[in-house]
Amino acid sequence: DDKARVGVCMDTCHIFAAGYDYRTPELYAATMAQFDSTVGLDRLKVLHLNDSKNPLGSHKDRHDHIGDGEIGLEGFRQFVNDPRLAGLPGILETEKDDAGDNDRRNIATLRSLIDG
């Protein structure tokens, strides 16, 4: 089946900038239900993880460090604890520094949000 060869990347800043809110469990459930009915969770193959420097629905793609932007920690808590997304690769698209400290901080922040 040719459709099985096509996958989708979900970018946390892009969907937030487009107006999809997921900062509470209820909002996350609604956003993911809409994604599943429109695209299909089975098509989701990778996540781009980044906070947003701009507010919900701004239509501006300005990435921020995890927890430092408008999405905040609770939005990312939803993603890292969703068992349907377990095993998907997540790519940080946050500002880099030469020493790699920014990536280490963002990874530590995401790990701290995992329940259990």
Residue pairs with C-beta under 8 A, 6 or more apart in sequence:
6 43
7 43
7 44
7 45
7 46
8 39
8 43
8 44
8 45
9 45
9 46
9 47
9 48
10 35
10 44
10 46
10 47
10 48
11 47
11 48
11 50
11 93
12 47
12 48
12 49
12 50
12 51
12 52
12 71
12 75
12 76
12 79
13 48
13 50
13 51
13 52
13 61
13 62
13 63
13 64
13 69
13 71
13 93
14 48
14 61
15 22
15 31
16 22
16 52
16 56
16 70
16 71
16 75
17 52
17 54
17 56
17 57
17 58
17 59
17 60
17 61
18 57
18 59
19 56
19 57
20 31
20 34
21 27
21 31
21 56
22 28
22 31
22 32
22 71
22 75
22 78
22 79
23 71
23 72
23 74
23 75
23 78
24 74
24 78
25 78
28 75
28 78
28 79
28 82
32 41
32 82
32 84
35 41
35 44
41 84
44 85
44 88
45 88
45 89
46 88
46 89
46 90
46 91
47 79
47 85
47 88
47 89
47 90
47 91
48 90
48 91
48 93
49 66
49 76
49 79
49 90
49 91
49 92
49 93
49 94
49 106
49 110
50 63
50 64
50 65
50 66
50 92
50 93
50 94
51 63
51 64
51 65
51 66
51 67
51 68
51 69
51 70
51 71
51 72
51 76
51 94
52 58
52 62
52 63
52 64
52 69
52 70
52 71
53 60
53 62
53 63
53 64
53 69
53 70
54 60
54 62
54 70
55 70
56 70
63 69
63 93
63 94
63 95
64 70
64 94
65 94
65 95
65 102
65 105
65 106
65 109
66 73
66 76
66 92
66 94
66 106
66 109
66 110
67 73
67 76
67 109
73 109
73 113
76 109
76 110
76 113
77 113
79 85
80 110
80 111
80 113
80 114
81 113
81 114
81 115
90 110
92 103
92 106
92 107
94 102
94 103
94 106
95 102
96 102
96 103
